[in-house]
């Protein structure tokens, strides 16, 4: 099972203040400025993203991650960066960094080259946007997989359903389902199998772009090592590792 990366949002993004001017204009004296991450939003054509992924023989989720991994390696920022997405129309990619001056010009140019960019500009991070990638200087890209829905039993693998975005969970599936997804021949690419191994590489022509696979957990601030260890221990204590035989007995009304 992959390790979990805690994303301290306030530490990887520039934080701005937003005011609900509509409420303030009505004389609501309870209105307070809200701290909100601010970054560069890149709008893509939803249809073009899907078509580009199909031409590459991938689902949109894997294809977009690959392109953004390549873009982050071209940037090689000295500060951390977080890439999020919102599968709307247009399809929105949010590029966040603690530096207010970060423009992500090389990542933008790469996306514009492979799929075309409709527009771009500074924007607050949408509340429903989800993480995709994390850049950790000096030279680490982390592909952020959605949280696991439960601890996988022996013989199971995690998969994500990309057929109905957004992708919010990694689901534990039995071996037969995983083999079906891996070997299906109907041309439908609506699932992705979560890797078991942390290191991976996106290969584009003669270029290799290494990255790490990790589940993510969102937080306003990053946890220190002691807090991280305590949280992991609590999670282990809350999850019972079940075998397929345990699950079958439970389904038949027995105890496990």
N, C-alpha and C positions, 0 to 999 in steps of 0.2 A: 504494500500500500504506500502511495506517495506521502511525503511529509506535507504538512500544512503551513503555508506562509501567511502570517498575519500582516495585513496591509494597514499601516497607520496613515490614514488619509491626510491628516493635518501635517504629516511629515514628508509627503511625496507630492503635494500640490500647493500652489499659491492659494491662500485663503482670502477671499474678499467678503464684503458686507453687502447684504441685500435687504431692502426695506419694502414692506408691502404698502406701496403708496396709495393703493385704493382704499385700504382700511384707514391709513393715516389721513387721507383726504376727507373721510367721513367723520373725522374727529375722534377716532379711536385712540385714546391715550395709552393703551396697553401695548401698542406696537413697539417692538424692539428690533434692532438690526439683527439679522441672521447671518452666521458665518457659513459661507458656501465656497466650495472649491471652484476656481476659475482656471480655464485653460483655453487651448485652441480647439475649436470644433471644425471638423472637416466633413462636409456633406457629400455623399456619394449617391449615385442612382441605385436604388434597391435592385432594379431589374438588371442593370449592368453587372453588379456584384454577383448575382445569381448566374448570369450567363458566362461570366469569366471563370467562375468556379466550375461550372459544368464543362467548359472547354478543357479545363485542366484535369478533369476526371476526379474532382473533389467536391465535397459539400462546401457551402459558403463559409462555415465556421473554420474549417482547417485552412481553406484558401486564404481567407482574410488574415488569420494568424500568421501564416507564412509570409505574406506581403509586409505585415507590420514588423515582424521579426527582422526582415531584411532592412526595412526603413530605420529601425532603432540602431542596428549595427552601423548604418551609414552616418547616423547622428553622433553616436558615441559621446553622449553628454557627460560632463563631470559631476552632475547632480543626478539623483534618482528621477525616474520618470514613470508615470503610470498611464497606460492606454486603456480606455474604456469604450464601450459601444452601446448604441441604442438602435435596435433593428426597426426603424420606422421608415417612412417615406417622406423625405430622403433618409437614407441610411447614415447615421451619424457616428463618427469616430471622434472621441475626446482625447486630447493629448495634454497631460498634466505634468507640471514640474514645480518645485518650490520657487523657481526663478520666474518672475513676472515677465521677463524679457525673452523667455524661451519661445522660439517661433516654429520649431520642428520643420524647417524649410526643406531638408533633404527627405524626410519621411513624406511630406506633402508632395514633393516632386516625384517620388517613387509611385505613390498612389495615382497621381495624375497620369503617369506614364502607362500604368498597367490597366487602369479602369476609367480614368477621367474623373476630375473633381468638379462638382457643380458649383460650390461656393465654400468659403471658409471665413473664419473670424473669431474674435474672443467671445467666450460664452461661459455662463455658469454651467456646472455639471448637472445634467438632468437627474432627478431623484431616482429614476428607474434605470439609469445606465449601469452596466455591469462591467467588471474588470476583465481584461483579456491578457495583458502583458505588463511586466514590471522590468524596468531597466535598473540594475544595481551597478553603479560605477565601481571599478573602472571598466569591467568587461564581462558582465553577466546579464543575460536575458532570461527571464522566468516566464514560461507560459502558465497562466493561471487557470486551473481547471475548477469548475463549480464545486461547491462542497458536496461531500458524499452524503447520500440519503441515509445510509446506515453502514455498519461495519460489514464488509463482504465476508460471506462464509467461505470455507475452503472450496476451491474449484471455481469460484465466481470471479467475474471481472466487472469493472465499472464501465459504463457507456453513458454518453450524453445524447439526447434527442435533439437534433438540429432541424427537424422538420417543422417545428412550431416555435420559432424564436420568440422571446429571448431564451437562452440556455441557462437555467438557474440551478440545476442539480446534476450530479453524477449518480446514476442509478446502478446498484449492484444487480448483475444479471447472471443467470445460470450459464454453464459452459455451452449448452446447445444453442442458446440465443446468441451468444457471442460468435459461435461458428457460423450461424446463419447470416449474421451481419457481415462477417468477414468474407464470406463466399457467395453472397447473393449475386445473381446475374441479371436482375431486372433493370439495372441502370439507375435505381433509386438510391440516392446518397443522402439519407436523412438520419444517420446515426454515426457516431464516432466512438471508437474504443479508446478509453483512457489508457495511456501507456503504464506498464508496470515499472519501467526503469525511469530514473530521474533524468539522466543525460539524453539529449536528442540533438539532431542536426537537420536543418532545412537546407537542401542542396538545390541551387539554382544555376544551371550551366556548370561553369568551372568554379563557382563560389560556394563555400560552405559557411552556414550561419548557425553556430551551436547555441543551444538554449537548454534550460532546465524545466522539467515538468513538476508542478506542485499544485496541490489543492490550495484554495485561498479562503481566508477568513477576514472579513472587513471590521475595522475598528477606527475610532477617531484618532487614536494614537497607537504607536507600536508598543508591544509589551516588552518589558525588560526580560532577561533570561530566566529569572526566578518566576516571574508571572507566567511566562510561556510554559515552563516546565510544570507549574501547578495546573494550568489549564489543560495541558495534554494528559496529565495524570487523572484529572477529573473526568475528561472525556473517555479515557480507557475504562475507568470504573463504572461509567454510565452505560457502556456498550458491552453486551454479552456476545462473544464470538460463537456463532451457531454453525454447526455442520449441516449439510443437506438432509441428513437423517433426522437431526433435531427439528428442522423446519417441517419435514413431513409428519413427524409425530405431533407437532403443534397444530398443523392443519387438520389432523384427524382427531383433535380434541384431547390429546395427551399432554403431559408435562414435559418440559425440557430442562 
